[in-house]
Amino acid sequence: MELKFNKDGLIPAIAQDYKTKEVLMLAYMNQEAFDLTVKTGKGTYYSRSRQSLWVKGETSGHFQYVKEIRYDCDCDTVLLLIDQVGAACHTGNRSCFYRKIEDFEPKE
């Protein structure tokens, strides 16, 4: 398996609770962040705004312990099944996906 990083050297990484399957966040990894995640077992990402690596929980204590790593059929997205300590979202919410479009009506 060879992961396909985009032209900026990044790959989307979805963090999902390994027990509940709740999607917690989307971040990006470069090769170094991916390699460190594999080596340490902690969710490590690349901050596009700071242009540097960051270990989730480094400052907040809300670490992500990786239980499994999967990749999609095109090898251009990774899925981290994690044990999340505390909140995944920088807002303090458990998931970054805590809001919904209220006036959306599913079509039959």
URKA-V125624 format. One record per residue. N is the residue number from 1. PHI is phi in degrees with one decimal (999 if undefined). Layout:
n=[N & N]
phi=[PHI & PHI]
//
This chain:
n=[1 & 2 & 3 & 4 & 5 & 6 & 7 & 8 & 9 & 10 & 11 & 12 & 13 & 14 & 15 & 16 & 17 & 18 & 19 & 20 & 21 & 22 & 23 & 24 & 25 & 26 & 27 & 28 & 29 & 30 & 31 & 32 & 33 & 34 & 35 & 36 & 37 & 38 & 39 & 40 & 41 & 42 & 43 & 44 & 45 & 46 & 47 & 48 & 49 & 50 & 51 & 52 & 53 & 54 & 55 & 56 & 57 & 58 & 59 & 60 & 61 & 62 & 63 & 64 & 65 & 66 & 67 & 68 & 69 & 70 & 71 & 72 & 73 & 74 & 75 & 76 & 77 & 78 & 79 & 80 & 81 & 82 & 83 & 84 & 85 & 86 & 87 & 88 & 89 & 90 & 91 & 92 & 93 & 94 & 95 & 96 & 97 & 98 & 99 & 100 & 101 & 102 & 103 & 104 & 105 & 106 & 107 & 108]
phi=[999 & -125.4 & -69.0 & -105.8 & -85.4 & -73.8 & -61.2 & -91.0 & 80.2 & -118.5 & -136.0 & -64.7 & -129.2 & -95.9 & -102.6 & -129.7 & -62.5 & -71.2 & -91.9 & -87.6 & 71.2 & -66.3 & -78.0 & -102.1 & -165.9 & -125.7 & -140.4 & -126.4 & -125.9 & -100.0 & -59.8 & -63.7 & -63.1 & -62.9 & -61.2 & -67.3 & -61.6 & -62.9 & -70.6 & -95.2 & 79.1 & -111.2 & -59.7 & -124.6 & -130.8 & -112.2 & -82.8 & -69.3 & -75.3 & -91.0 & 57.1 & -154.6 & -74.7 & -147.0 & -93.0 & -58.2 & 99.1 & -55.5 & -102.8 & -91.4 & 83.9 & -92.3 & -71.0 & -117.0 & -98.1 & -79.2 & -100.4 & -160.3 & -123.3 & -121.1 & -138.7 & -82.4 & -61.3 & -94.9 & 61.4 & -120.3 & -150.0 & -113.4 & -121.1 & -101.1 & -89.7 & -128.9 & -103.2 & -89.7 & -94.4 & 71.5 & -82.6 & -87.8 & -87.3 & -65.8 & -81.6 & 99.4 & -77.4 & -58.9 & -119.3 & -70.6 & -100.1 & -95.5 & -109.4 & -137.9 & -77.5 & -67.9 & -92.6 & -75.7 & -122.2 & -60.4 & -93.3 & -79.5]
//
